[in-house]
Amino acid sequence: MAIFALLVPATPGSAGHDGDPGTRNLQPAGHTADNRPATDFFQPFFTDVAFWGKLAYQGVWWGGFRIIDVSRPHSPRVLSEVDCGVFQGDVGVWGNLVFRSVDAPVTATTAQGTCNNDSPAVLSQTGGFEGIQIFRVRDTRRASARDLVTVVGTDCGSHTHTVVPDPRNDRVLIYVSSSGAAPEYPRTRFGNRCAAEHGKFQIVEVPLRAPHRARVVADVPLGRSAGAVVANDCHDIGVLINRGRRLAVCAGDVSVVFDISNPARPRFLRSFTVPGVSSWHSGQFSYDGRVTVMGWEPGGGVAPECEATDPAINKSIFFFETATGRLLGTWVLPRPQAATENCTIHNYGIVPTARRDVLVTGAYQAGTWVVDFTDPRRPRTVAWSDPRPQDPANLTLAGAWGSYWYNGRIFETNITEGLNTFQLKDRVVRGARWQPFLNPQTQLGPVG
């Protein structure tokens, strides 16, 4: 947050990206026409996005989430906005259940009290609720804080989370990423605590017929090597469930891969990293599970880390052999960014096709990029849209938080602009599977 204090509010700009630099095969298709400059970390700017059918659920950093009708991708329409909760606000969805991450202790005594977000004073350094909020949205046009069903406290909070379906047991599991073990505090009335030696992620069980009974059902150790904890926490957890492949990867101090054949009891397989990466940010897999895709976030997402003079490692995506952890290759953002543009490779998703391995990524003010890594030793750029700096004179927080392929379109969730859509016309996405839903970090088959 200290870095953010140096930023200047973004100047208002026109919504949409017609006329931006980019490749001809990636065309702007629609937008929600929002303008929410991020002036500090107590603002309702936009975070990640999840999809269920023809609806998008977009997280709001300081505030809650909103529901958008994307049945016409060229003209997405906001249906409602829920005002409930503090940062970080990443969301997941299953049916009419919406899960939201809270990553700061809130001085609340009831579940509804976790909605009190009108002042930074709701935060506490001595302990309070942080974890997962669970909403049941019965009317998407009238969603509100009254739809909050319960909250589940998780140790050191929930920076992000990953939705893992478990239909055999009529439940969904939520893998909770804490990102950092701070501030430290003893156990609260909500069951969460935070200690410096975290070394795990937690699993929350949500019974689909009784979501109010959601609870933490497991602590998953991140493993040990020579008596020392392999990693202390996860920033994101990528999950693959496709034709017998059941894997998870914790993006933390190192990359930690698990077998999740039993999703409630992940089994440690291996860990790996590369010199120069201090902490991983996001992890995914090729749909056959053979390649693990990792990214990191130097500068915390608020710094300009993609200038021509920056080292390649700061603006790279890494491809590892899942079975061994051997680095196969890297893709480096080929377009230099300005000193006024916050930039790293941020959140990405894998296109659901067995024909090729293709990812779509958001890179803050570097925009949206499409990369073919079918040959991970020689990944290549397929398409891109890179807007001009939000403010040519001052460093601002803006740009693509994450970009995802969903049913024939690329959806970019943008920090200040809301939701942008793009149409990609390229053979690499031919045969991409239609999906009835999509959650960040969760890859579900069958594909292949």
Secondary structure, DSSP 8 states (H G I E B T S, - for coil): -TTGGG--------SS-TT-SB-TTEEEEEE--------STTS--EEEEEEETTEEEEEETTTEEEEEE-SSTTS-EEEEEEE---SEEEEEEETTEEEEEEEEEE--SSTGGGG--SSGGGB-SS--EEEEEEEE-S-TTS--GGGEEEEEE-TT--SEEEEEEEGGGTEEEEEEE-----S-B---TTS--B-S---EEEEEEEETT-GGG-EEEEEEE--EETTEES-S-EEEEEEEEETTEEEEEEEESSEEEEE-SSTTS-EEEEEE--TT--SEEEEEE-TTSSEEEEEE-GGGGSSB--STTS-GGGGEEEEEETTT--EEEEEE--S---TTB-B---BEEE---SS--EEEEE-BTT-EEEEE-SSTTS-EEEEEE----SSSSS-B--SEEEEEEETTEEEEEETTTEEEEEEE--GGGTT----SEE-TTEEE----
